[in-house]
Amino acid sequence: MTTARGPRRADGWTAGVRERLGLGRLLPLGGPADGVWIAETAAASVLRAAARPGAVLGELRIGLAEEAAPVEDTAEGDPVAGAAEGDPVAGAGAGGGPAGARPSADPGGPGSPPAPPSALPPGPLRIEAEFAAAPDRPLPDTAAALRAALLTAAAARLGLEIAEVDLTVTALLEDGASDQVTVAQAAPPARVAEPEDPVAKAAAGAPGVVSLTRVLGSPVHTARDHVRVEVATAGDRRALDVARSVRTAVAAATEERLPVSVLVTDVVGAGRAPGAEPGRDSGV
């Protein structure tokens, strides 16, 4: 039977799919034991904000440094664990990048928590970006400064392990345009969810959490073998540190001691460095 609710339901489903696809890839933060992922769009917003005058970032993508298959889902839709044995953090990345964060102990119980659906497995990442450069400075110098800024932001602001940064100059800036930061439009913010149970309230109360979000479904997804939490973090705190606090808080609020994973879907105020005055935020 056709009802008036049908089109609205279809529109809601379509909007949900578009929002999910708008996250981009789900990138690992820290090591396998950390159980933390971040949306590519959220990470890109922080990286774009790190660009310096004299370089205007265009297209920016983040993926695995080496080709590997993403974590697959089970038949029931719950993700399987994508962590490999051993420690993938191998010191400084190629190109002079800082070393990735060391994995922390799992506060949610033994074993590595499962990854979100279609998430990339833990491992070194690669940034590919296009940029336009000011003509008053040698291109190698501009590229080196931009590469250093991206590596620093990835490690200090997010907790990403970046092994490679591949930059391509696509144009020269005209006079007066070198103070721009990005040419891309901002991505819409993730849907905010109000905490309704003790576990959700524990996650929302962790230091650095701006709000719970609901992009993949419920902000707190409890399965038979794991708990997954979606959050938006504050831009003046390192995303990995905030997510670790969320995992600790959620683990303490649950009785089952299930493995806990965290997905950061948004970084609020990503265009402002810690302690800086509010300014223009950069989008994805």
Protein Blocks (a to p, Z undefined) as FASTA:
>chain_A
ZZfklmmmmmmmmmmmmmmmmnopaddehjfklopacdfklmmmmmmmmpcehiacfddd
dddfbdcddddddfkopacdfbdedjfbgcjaehhiacdddddddfkbgcjddddehiac
eddddddddddddfkbcfklmmmmmmmmmmmmmmmmnopacfbdcdddfbdcdehilmpf
bfcdcdddddddddfbfklmmmmmpghiabdcdfklpfbdcdfkbccddddddfkbcfkl
mmmmmmmmmmmmpmnlpacddddfbdehklpcehiacdddddZZ
